[in-house]
Amino acid sequence: MKLSRKGWERSWLLLLYVSDRYLGKVIPYTAMGLLIVYCLRDVSVVHGTHGLPELIAMAAVVGSYLWRRNSILSVIIGTVLYMFLMQMVF
């Protein structure tokens, strides 16, 4: 079976459409995982604050996301809490 030029074009369009839907579902989780690794790469559990501000801020982000289902609000809450903990508490 030989596909004509239009058949190949339609095949590529279908492939792009399917991969776009797949990437649209996968990329947000991949980006969040990458951000978590990037943010926690320099945390030392044996020196200083032992990673407590980071752990508290991460718990606040997860809790606020589960509560409101709003990513931007969760990130803002976690950032403000982390900065407060670093400046005032630890």
N, C-alpha and C positions, 0 to 999 in steps of 0.2 A: 504494500500500500504506500503510495507516494502522496505526500501532502503538497498542495499548491502553495504559492506565496501567501495567499490570504490565510490558509490553514496554519502556516508557521507563525504568522503575525498574531492570529487568535490564540495560538498555543502560548506564545510569549506573554500576551496580555493576561491570560488566565494564570500563568505562573507568577507574574508580578502581582496580580491581585491576591492570590492565595498567600504569597510570601509577605505581602504588605499586611494582611490581616494577622498572620502569624507573628510578624515582628511587632505589630502594634500590641499584641498580648504579652510578648516576652520582654521587650526592651524596658518597660518601667521596672519590672522586678530585677532585671540585670543591673540597671542604673542604681537602684537602691542598694543592692548587694555591693556594688563597687564603691558607693559612698560610705557604707559601713566599714568596709576594709580600709579605705583611705583615712577615715576619721580615727580609727582605732589602731593604726599602725605604730604610733609612737607612745602608746599607753603602757606604762610600766606598773605591774602589779606588785613589785617588790620594793619600789621606792616611792617616796612622796605620798600622794593621796591614795595610792593603791587602786586607781581607776574608779573610785567611788563617784566623783562628779559625772563621769561619762556614763556609768551604769545607771545613775539616777535620772540623767537626762534622756537616756535611751528608753527607760521604763516610762517616762513621761510622754515621749513621742509615741510609743506603742499604745499606751493607755488613751491618749487624746485622739489618736487615729481610730481606735476601736470605738471610742465614745461618739465622735462626730463624723468619721469617714471623710475628713478633709485633710489632704496631704500638706497643703501650704500652712494651714493653721497648726498642724502638728509639728512641722519643722520650726516654725516661729516660736512655739511654746518651748520646744526642746532647746533651741538656741538661747532664748532669754533665760531659761532656768539654768543652763550650763554656765552662762556668763555670770549670773548672780552667784552661783555656787563657787566659781573660781575667784571672783572678786571679794565676796563678803564672808564666805564660810571657810573655804580651804585655803 
